[in-house]
Amino acid sequence: MSRLSPHPLLALRKSRDAGRPVGLVSVCSAHPLVLEAALTEARDSGSVALIEATCNQVNQDGGYTGMRPDDFSARVRALADLIGLPHDRIVLGGDHLGPNPWTRLPAATAMARAGVMVAAYVAAGFEKIHLDCSMRCADDPAQLTDALIAERAGQALRDSRTGRRPSRHHPLLCCRHRGATARWRDRGGNQPGHYHA
């Protein structure tokens, strides 16, 4: 088994922790001209292109763009090939992945669909997975508890492992809700803000 190379997002964190403030622009768009501009900037500046898609833009049902995660990944990589940006300088991110596209459905059904979506993002090579299970579904109470949000994020995390494929990095998982990251940190000893699946 080959050793994984350092994840570009974790390298940024190490630089910041060492007192070297750095950042990375995250572009969340499916428009070809916007994607091409972001990839061109990364090529010309020698940086990494962080390209993200939200759960409403891109999901197994096509989202409002008509693209599934593998379609979006293929589009970005094809554009990178056209402009000459190596694929190892691209990080694809899934933003706010959770039940949001299906909140009109009962929670069990919405979370099952969210799990399929998260696994599809991971299988398509997305490396930054931002889990967000904080929205209420059709049969939820008016206010979700931290424990329920954390449990749903954990369910989405488990589902992401079913989509895992060999890649140069493990997916980097981020949680929107403080309760979920704290719960994962306590169970796995991981720092808040990231968790390796």
C-alpha positions as CSV (number, residue, x, y, z in Angstrom):
1,M,0.0,0.0,0.0
2,S,1.4,3.4,-1.0
3,R,1.7,6.1,1.5
4,L,-0.7,9.0,1.1
5,S,0.7,12.4,0.3
6,P,-0.1,15.3,2.7
7,H,-3.5,16.7,2.2
8,P,-3.2,20.3,0.8
9,L,-5.8,21.6,3.3
10,L,-3.9,20.1,6.2
11,A,-0.7,21.6,4.9
12,L,-2.4,25.0,5.1
13,R,-3.3,24.4,8.7
14,K,0.3,23.4,9.5
15,S,1.5,26.7,8.0
16,R,-0.9,28.7,10.0
17,D,0.0,26.8,13.2
18,A,3.6,27.7,12.5
19,G,2.8,31.4,12.3
20,R,2.7,31.7,8.6
21,P,-0.8,33.0,7.7
22,V,-2.0,31.4,4.5
23,G,-5.4,30.8,2.9
24,L,-6.9,29.2,-0.1
25,V,-9.8,30.5,-2.2
26,S,-12.8,28.1,-2.3
27,V,-14.8,28.5,-5.5
28,C,-18.3,27.1,-5.3
29,S,-19.7,27.2,-8.8
30,A,-20.7,24.9,-11.6
31,H,-20.5,27.5,-14.4
32,P,-17.8,26.5,-16.9
33,L,-16.3,30.0,-17.2
34,V,-16.0,30.4,-13.4
35,L,-14.4,27.0,-13.1
36,E,-12.0,27.7,-15.9
37,A,-11.0,31.0,-14.3
38,A,-10.4,29.3,-11.0
39,L,-8.3,26.6,-12.6
40,T,-6.4,29.1,-14.6
41,E,-5.6,31.1,-11.5
42,A,-4.3,28.0,-9.8
43,R,-2.2,27.1,-12.8
44,D,-0.7,30.5,-13.1
45,S,-0.1,31.1,-9.4
46,G,1.3,27.6,-8.7
47,S,-1.4,27.0,-6.1
48,V,-4.2,24.5,-5.5
49,A,-7.7,25.0,-6.9
50,L,-10.3,24.2,-4.3
51,I,-13.6,23.7,-6.3
52,E,-16.8,23.0,-4.3
53,A,-20.3,21.9,-5.1
54,T,-23.2,22.1,-2.8
55,C,-25.8,19.4,-2.1
56,N,-28.4,21.4,-4.0
57,Q,-26.2,22.0,-7.0
58,V,-24.9,18.4,-7.4
59,N,-26.4,15.2,-6.0
60,Q,-27.4,11.7,-7.2
61,D,-30.7,13.2,-8.5
62,G,-28.8,15.7,-10.6
63,G,-29.4,18.8,-8.3
64,Y,-30.3,22.0,-10.0
65,T,-27.3,21.7,-12.4
66,G,-28.4,18.3,-13.7
67,M,-25.0,16.9,-12.5
68,R,-24.2,14.0,-10.3
69,P,-20.9,14.1,-8.3
70,D,-19.1,12.0,-10.9
71,D,-20.4,14.4,-13.7
72,F,-19.1,17.5,-11.8
73,S,-15.7,15.8,-11.1
74,A,-15.4,14.9,-14.8
75,R,-16.3,18.5,-15.8
76,V,-13.7,20.0,-13.5
77,R,-11.0,17.6,-14.6
78,A,-11.7,18.0,-18.3
79,L,-11.4,21.8,-17.9
80,A,-8.1,21.3,-16.0
81,D,-6.8,19.2,-18.9
82,L,-7.7,21.9,-21.4
83,I,-5.8,24.6,-19.5
84,G,-2.9,22.4,-18.4
85,L,-3.5,22.1,-14.7
86,P,-2.4,18.8,-13.2
87,H,-5.1,16.9,-11.4
88,D,-3.0,16.7,-8.2
89,R,-3.4,20.5,-7.9
90,I,-7.2,20.2,-7.7
91,V,-9.2,19.6,-4.5
92,L,-12.9,18.9,-5.0
93,G,-15.2,19.7,-2.1
94,G,-18.7,18.8,-1.3
95,D,-20.3,21.7,0.7
96,H,-23.2,21.3,3.2
97,L,-23.7,17.7,2.4
98,G,-26.7,16.4,4.3
99,P,-30.5,16.1,4.1
100,N,-31.1,19.7,2.8
101,P,-32.3,18.7,-0.7
102,W,-34.9,16.3,0.8
103,T,-36.1,18.2,4.0
104,R,-39.7,17.9,2.8
105,L,-39.4,14.2,3.4
106,P,-39.4,12.3,6.8
107,A,-35.9,12.4,8.4
108,A,-35.2,8.6,7.9
109,T,-35.8,8.9,4.2
110,A,-33.9,12.2,3.8
111,M,-30.9,10.9,5.7
112,A,-30.9,7.7,3.6
113,R,-30.7,9.9,0.5
114,A,-28.1,12.1,2.1
115,G,-26.0,9.0,2.8
116,V,-26.2,7.9,-0.8
117,M,-25.1,11.4,-1.8
118,V,-22.2,11.5,0.5
119,A,-20.9,8.1,-0.7
120,A,-21.3,9.3,-4.3
121,Y,-19.2,12.4,-3.6
122,V,-16.5,10.4,-2.0
123,A,-16.6,7.8,-4.8
124,A,-16.3,10.6,-7.4
125,G,-13.0,11.8,-5.8
126,F,-14.2,14.7,-3.7
127,E,-11.6,15.2,-0.9
128,K,-13.2,17.9,1.3
129,I,-16.5,16.7,2.6
130,H,-18.4,19.3,4.6
131,L,-21.2,17.5,6.5
132,D,-24.2,19.6,7.5
133,C,-27.1,17.7,9.1
134,S,-28.4,20.7,11.0
135,M,-31.6,21.3,9.0
136,R,-34.9,19.9,10.1
137,C,-36.9,17.4,8.0
138,A,-40.6,17.0,7.6
139,D,-41.2,15.0,10.8
140,D,-38.6,16.7,13.0
141,P,-39.3,18.9,16.0
142,A,-38.9,22.7,15.4
143,Q,-35.4,22.7,17.0
144,L,-32.9,19.9,16.5
145,T,-30.6,19.0,19.4
146,D,-26.9,18.9,19.2
147,A,-27.0,15.2,19.9
148,L,-29.4,14.5,17.0
149,I,-27.3,16.7,14.6
150,A,-24.1,14.9,15.7
151,E,-25.8,11.5,15.3
152,R,-26.9,12.3,11.8
153,A,-23.5,13.6,10.8
154,G,-22.0,10.4,12.2
155,Q,-24.5,8.4,10.0
156,A,-23.4,10.5,7.0
157,L,-19.7,9.8,7.9
158,R,-20.4,6.1,8.0
159,D,-22.1,6.3,4.7
160,S,-19.1,8.1,3.2
161,R,-16.9,5.1,3.9
162,T,-19.0,3.0,1.5
163,G,-18.1,5.2,-1.4
164,R,-14.4,5.4,-0.7
165,R,-12.0,4.6,-3.6
166,P,-8.3,4.5,-3.8
167,S,-7.0,8.1,-4.0
168,R,-4.0,10.1,-3.1
169,H,-5.7,11.4,0.0
170,H,-8.3,10.3,2.5
171,P,-11.3,12.5,2.3
172,L,-11.1,15.4,4.8
173,L,-14.4,15.7,6.6
174,C,-15.6,18.9,8.1
175,C,-18.7,19.5,10.2
176,R,-20.8,22.6,10.3
177,H,-22.2,22.0,13.8
178,R,-20.0,22.4,16.9
179,G,-21.9,19.5,18.6
180,A,-20.9,17.1,15.9
181,T,-17.2,17.9,15.8
182,A,-17.0,17.8,19.6
183,R,-18.7,14.4,19.7
184,W,-16.3,13.0,17.0
185,R,-13.3,14.5,18.8
186,D,-14.4,12.8,22.0
187,R,-15.0,9.4,20.5
188,G,-12.0,9.3,18.2
189,G,-9.5,11.7,19.8
190,N,-9.5,13.9,16.6
191,Q,-9.2,17.6,16.6
192,P,-12.3,19.7,15.9
193,G,-12.7,20.8,12.4
194,H,-11.5,17.7,10.6
195,Y,-11.9,14.0,10.8
196,H,-10.3,11.4,8.5
197,A,-12.8,8.8,7.3
